[in-house]
Amino acid sequence: MRHLLLAASLAACSAAYETRTVTTVGVRPQVVVATDPPPATASGLRCLPPQRALAGTAVHLRAEGPAGLRYRWSVTRSPQARYYRFSERFDANDSDSIVALGPEVPFTSVIVGDYTVLTEARDAEGHTLSCETQVTMAGHGLRIELSWSTDATDVDLHMTRASAPQWVTPQDCYYGNRRPDDANADESRRRWLDTDDVDGEGPENIRVDVPALDEEYRVGVHYYSSHSSSDATTAIVVIHCGEQQVARFERALRGNRSPDENDFWRVAGVRFRPDGSCVVAPLRGAVVMPQQQLRTSPDAT
């Protein structure tokens, strides 16, 4: 907060500042983890075959080599910088976990996509061996990702529900209320803001691991502050239902006034069906307005 590649067929629409794809997809939350022994590499160090886990859960990685090696783990390729951790659970404040030591480590990320994890091992004579593991973090439930095009700016992701539609309130999931559903004893049905980026380009991520079937989740974006820049930013919202990306929206927003006067974009509603599929549709009514206007009138569409 506070990129995703454009398909060629969408690039031509960028001048209109909004593109969208609406579809329905089944939700198949599965994890497939390879159990074969690590393959040998020319260096003498062995890493695991490709691994797969649900985004937000941990996969355990290991490497094997001659005795006496000192191991170091890092990420050389990821969908978004910084939003992964060598730990059992993602914690955005735990910056120490972006690297790890030891022959076996946990790894997780809240951002859907493919990761290349590098293992380097040094022996007593200073020689370094290396191998790589490919890790896929798969989508599950409902996951909303926000990124934007300008550095050193602050854009916020929001999610309300049709049953409590007012934005920027205790019922809204956003930077000021990252876990609004803590009263729900079932953690899997809560809304969670996993990442809050305050210095540019994102991503931000809101998830519901097991979405309610009788609820519409509403997605919004607020350009909180441009930090004195007069240029617009292009906000991109990607929606995942289950393991599939089902919708992508794009819009230019301005944020060179006060936060209450800056643009708030009402993006889309998402509803899940009993068969596990979901439907995404743009919200009706005014699309972009000052945030202060949202504070004075409920979002009833």
C-alpha positions as CSV (number, residue, x, y, z in Angstrom):
1,M,0.0,0.0,0.0
2,R,-0.1,2.9,2.7
3,H,2.7,-6.0,-11.9
4,L,0.9,-8.5,-13.6
5,L,1.5,-8.5,-17.4
6,L,-1.2,-7.0,-19.7
7,A,-2.4,-9.4,-22.4
8,A,-2.0,-7.9,-25.9
9,S,-5.8,-7.8,-26.3
10,L,-6.1,-5.6,-23.2
11,A,-3.3,-3.2,-24.0
12,A,-5.4,-1.4,-26.7
13,C,-8.0,-0.6,-24.1
14,S,-5.6,1.2,-21.7
15,A,-6.5,4.7,-23.1
16,A,-9.9,4.2,-21.6
17,Y,-8.2,3.6,-18.2
18,E,-10.2,0.5,-17.5
19,T,-10.2,-3.0,-18.7
20,R,-12.1,-5.9,-17.3
21,T,-12.6,-9.6,-17.8
22,V,-15.5,-11.2,-16.1
23,T,-15.8,-15.0,-15.9
24,T,-16.9,-17.9,-13.7
25,V,-14.6,-20.6,-12.5
26,G,-14.7,-23.6,-10.2
27,V,-12.8,-23.5,-7.0
28,R,-10.4,-26.5,-6.5
29,P,-8.2,-25.8,-3.5
30,Q,-5.6,-28.6,-3.9
31,V,-2.0,-28.8,-2.9
32,V,0.4,-31.1,-4.7
33,V,3.8,-31.5,-3.1
34,A,6.5,-33.7,-4.7
35,T,7.8,-36.5,-2.5
36,D,10.5,-37.8,-4.8
37,P,14.1,-37.5,-3.5
38,P,16.0,-34.4,-4.4
39,P,17.6,-34.7,-7.9
40,A,21.4,-34.5,-8.1
41,T,23.0,-31.4,-9.7
42,A,26.3,-30.9,-11.4
43,S,27.5,-29.1,-8.3
44,G,26.9,-32.0,-6.0
45,L,24.1,-30.2,-4.2
46,R,20.6,-31.5,-4.5
47,C,17.3,-29.5,-4.2
48,L,13.7,-30.7,-4.3
49,P,11.7,-31.0,-7.5
50,P,9.0,-28.3,-8.2
51,Q,6.8,-27.7,-5.2
52,R,3.2,-26.4,-4.9
53,A,1.2,-25.0,-2.0
54,L,-1.8,-22.8,-1.3
55,A,-0.9,-19.2,-1.1
56,G,-0.5,-18.2,2.6
57,T,0.5,-21.8,3.6
58,A,4.0,-23.1,4.0
59,V,6.0,-25.5,1.9
60,H,9.1,-27.2,3.4
61,L,12.2,-27.0,1.3
62,R,15.4,-29.0,1.8
63,A,18.8,-29.4,0.1
64,E,21.3,-32.2,0.5
65,G,25.1,-32.2,-0.1
66,P,28.4,-33.2,1.4
67,A,28.8,-33.0,5.1
68,G,29.9,-29.7,6.7
69,L,28.1,-27.3,4.3
70,R,26.6,-24.0,5.4
71,Y,23.3,-23.3,3.7
72,R,21.8,-20.0,2.7
73,W,18.4,-19.6,1.0
74,S,17.1,-16.6,-1.1
75,V,14.5,-15.9,-3.8
76,T,15.8,-14.9,-7.3
77,R,12.4,-14.6,-9.1
78,S,9.0,-13.8,-7.7
79,P,5.7,-12.2,-8.9
80,Q,6.1,-9.3,-6.6
81,A,9.2,-8.3,-4.6
82,R,9.4,-8.7,-0.9
83,Y,6.1,-10.5,-0.3
84,Y,7.4,-13.9,0.6
85,R,9.0,-15.3,3.8
86,F,11.1,-18.2,4.9
87,S,8.7,-19.0,7.7
88,E,5.6,-21.0,8.5
89,R,3.4,-18.0,8.2
90,F,3.7,-14.7,6.3
91,D,4.4,-11.7,8.4
92,A,5.0,-8.4,6.5
93,N,6.9,-7.0,9.5
94,D,9.3,-9.9,9.7
95,S,12.0,-8.6,7.3
96,D,14.6,-10.9,8.6
97,S,12.8,-13.9,7.0
98,I,13.4,-12.8,3.4
99,V,16.5,-15.1,3.6
100,A,17.2,-18.2,5.6
101,L,19.9,-20.5,6.8
102,G,20.1,-24.3,7.3
103,P,19.6,-27.4,5.2
104,E,15.7,-27.4,5.6
105,V,13.5,-24.3,5.7
106,P,9.8,-23.4,5.5
107,F,8.7,-21.0,2.7
108,T,5.5,-19.1,2.1
109,S,3.9,-16.1,0.3
110,V,0.5,-14.6,0.2
111,I,0.9,-13.6,-3.5
112,V,-0.2,-16.1,-6.1
113,G,2.4,-17.1,-8.7
114,D,5.7,-18.8,-9.3
115,Y,8.9,-18.4,-7.3
116,T,12.5,-19.5,-7.9
117,V,14.3,-20.3,-4.6
118,L,18.1,-20.4,-4.7
119,T,20.1,-22.6,-2.3
120,E,23.8,-21.8,-1.9
121,A,26.0,-23.9,0.2
122,R,29.6,-23.2,1.2
123,D,32.1,-25.7,2.4
124,A,35.0,-25.3,4.8
125,E,37.4,-24.3,2.0
126,G,35.1,-21.5,0.8
127,H,33.8,-23.3,-2.3
128,T,30.1,-22.5,-3.1
129,L,27.6,-25.0,-4.5
130,S,24.1,-24.1,-5.6
131,C,20.8,-25.4,-6.8
132,E,17.3,-24.1,-7.3
133,T,13.7,-25.1,-6.4
134,Q,10.7,-23.9,-8.3
135,V,7.7,-23.1,-6.0
136,T,4.2,-22.3,-7.1
137,M,1.8,-20.6,-4.7
138,A,-1.7,-21.5,-5.8
139,G,-4.8,-19.4,-5.3
140,H,-7.7,-20.6,-3.1
141,G,-10.9,-19.1,-1.9
142,L,-11.1,-15.4,-2.8
143,R,-8.0,-13.3,-3.2
144,I,-7.8,-9.7,-4.4
145,E,-4.5,-8.2,-5.4
146,L,-3.8,-4.5,-6.0
147,S,-0.8,-2.9,-7.7
148,W,-0.2,0.5,-9.2
149,S,2.2,2.2,-11.6
150,T,4.0,4.9,-9.6
151,D,6.7,4.7,-6.9
152,A,6.6,6.7,-3.7
153,T,2.8,6.8,-3.7
154,D,0.2,5.3,-1.4
155,V,-2.8,3.5,-2.8
156,D,-5.2,1.4,-0.6
157,L,-7.2,-1.7,-1.2
158,H,-10.7,-2.0,0.4
159,M,-13.3,-4.8,0.8
160,T,-16.8,-4.5,2.2
161,R,-19.8,-6.8,2.1
162,A,-23.2,-6.2,0.6
163,S,-24.7,-6.8,4.1
164,A,-22.5,-4.0,5.5
165,P,-21.6,-1.9,2.5
166,Q,-20.3,1.3,4.1
167,W,-16.7,2.0,3.1
168,V,-14.1,3.3,5.6
169,T,-15.9,2.0,8.6
170,P,-15.3,-0.8,11.1
171,Q,-17.1,-3.1,8.6
172,D,-14.5,-2.3,5.8
173,C,-11.3,-4.3,5.4
174,Y,-8.5,-1.9,4.7
175,Y,-5.3,-0.5,6.2
176,G,-7.2,1.0,9.2
177,N,-9.0,-2.3,9.9
178,R,-7.0,-5.2,8.6
179,R,-9.1,-7.9,10.3
180,P,-12.7,-6.7,10.5
181,D,-14.2,-10.1,11.1
182,D,-12.3,-11.2,14.2
183,A,-15.6,-11.8,15.9
184,N,-16.1,-14.8,13.6
185,A,-14.8,-17.9,15.3
186,D,-14.0,-19.5,12.0
187,E,-10.8,-17.9,10.8
188,S,-11.2,-19.3,7.3
189,R,-14.3,-17.1,6.7
190,R,-12.6,-13.9,7.8
191,R,-11.4,-11.1,5.6
192,W,-7.6,-10.4,5.9
193,L,-5.5,-7.6,4.6
194,D,-2.2,-9.4,4.3
195,T,0.0,-6.7,2.8
196,D,-0.2,-2.9,3.2
197,D,2.3,-1.0,1.0
198,V,2.8,2.7,1.8
199,D,5.6,3.6,-0.6
200,G,4.6,2.7,-4.1
201,E,3.5,0.1,-6.6
202,G,2.2,-2.6,-4.2
203,P,1.1,-5.2,-4.1
204,E,-1.7,-5.2,-1.5
205,N,-3.7,-8.3,-0.9
206,I,-7.0,-9.1,0.7
207,R,-8.2,-12.7,1.1
208,V,-11.1,-14.9,2.3
209,D,-10.0,-18.5,2.5
210,V,-13.5,-19.9,2.6
211,P,-15.9,-17.3,1.1
212,A,-19.6,-17.2,2.3
213,L,-22.1,-18.4,-0.4
214,D,-24.8,-15.9,0.7
215,E,-22.6,-12.8,0.5
216,E,-21.3,-10.3,-2.1
217,Y,-17.8,-9.1,-1.5
218,R,-17.2,-5.6,-2.8
219,V,-13.8,-4.3,-3.9
220,G,-12.6,-0.7,-3.8
221,V,-9.4,1.2,-4.3
222,H,-8.5,4.6,-2.7
223,Y,-5.6,6.8,-3.8
224,Y,-4.6,7.9,-0.3
225,S,-1.7,10.1,-1.2
226,S,0.6,10.9,-4.2
227,H,3.1,12.5,-1.8
228,S,3.0,15.8,-3.8
229,S,3.2,14.2,-7.2
230,S,0.6,15.7,-9.7
231,D,0.7,12.7,-12.0
232,A,-2.1,10.1,-12.1
233,T,-1.3,6.5,-11.2
234,T,-2.7,3.4,-12.9
235,A,-4.3,1.1,-10.4
236,I,-4.6,-2.6,-11.4
237,V,-6.9,-5.0,-9.5
238,V,-6.7,-8.8,-10.1
239,I,-9.3,-11.2,-8.7
240,H,-8.6,-14.8,-8.0
241,C,-11.4,-17.3,-7.3
242,G,-9.9,-20.7,-6.3
243,E,-6.8,-21.4,-8.4
244,Q,-7.8,-19.2,-11.3
245,Q,-7.4,-15.5,-12.1
246,V,-11.0,-14.6,-13.1
247,A,-11.0,-10.8,-13.5
248,R,-8.6,-7.9,-14.1
249,F,-9.6,-4.2,-13.8
250,E,-7.5,-1.1,-14.6
251,R,-8.1,2.6,-14.0
252,A,-6.2,5.9,-13.7
253,L,-6.6,7.6,-10.4
254,R,-5.5,11.0,-9.0
255,G,-4.3,11.6,-5.5
256,N,-2.7,15.0,-5.3
257,R,-5.3,16.5,-2.9
258,S,-6.2,15.6,0.7
259,P,-7.0,11.9,1.3
260,D,-10.7,12.7,1.7
261,E,-10.7,14.6,-1.7
262,N,-8.6,12.0,-3.5
263,D,-10.1,9.4,-5.9
264,F,-12.0,6.3,-4.6
265,W,-12.7,3.7,-7.2
266,R,-15.6,1.3,-6.6
267,V,-14.3,-1.7,-8.6
268,A,-16.5,-4.8,-8.5
269,G,-18.6,-7.3,-6.6
270,V,-17.7,-11.0,-6.2
271,R,-20.3,-13.7,-5.3
272,F,-19.7,-17.4,-4.8
273,R,-22.1,-20.1,-5.9
274,P,-22.9,-23.3,-4.1
275,D,-21.0,-25.3,-6.7
276,G,-17.8,-23.4,-5.8
277,S,-17.8,-21.1,-8.8
278,C,-17.8,-17.3,-8.6
279,V,-19.3,-14.4,-10.5
280,V,-17.5,-11.0,-10.8
281,A,-19.3,-7.9,-12.0
282,P,-18.5,-4.2,-11.9
283,L,-20.3,-2.2,-9.3
284,R,-23.2,-0.1,-10.6
285,G,-23.5,3.6,-10.0
286,A,-20.7,6.2,-9.8
287,V,-17.4,4.5,-10.4
288,V,-14.9,7.1,-9.1
289,M,-15.6,9.8,-6.5
290,P,-13.9,11.6,-3.7
291,Q,-13.6,9.5,-0.6
292,Q,-15.5,12.0,1.5
293,Q,-18.6,11.3,-0.7
294,L,-18.5,7.7,0.4
295,R,-18.4,8.7,4.0
296,T,-21.8,10.5,3.7
297,S,-23.8,8.0,1.7
298,P,-24.0,4.2,2.0
299,D,-22.9,2.1,-0.9
300,A,-26.3,0.5,-1.7
301,T,-25.8,-0.7,-5.3
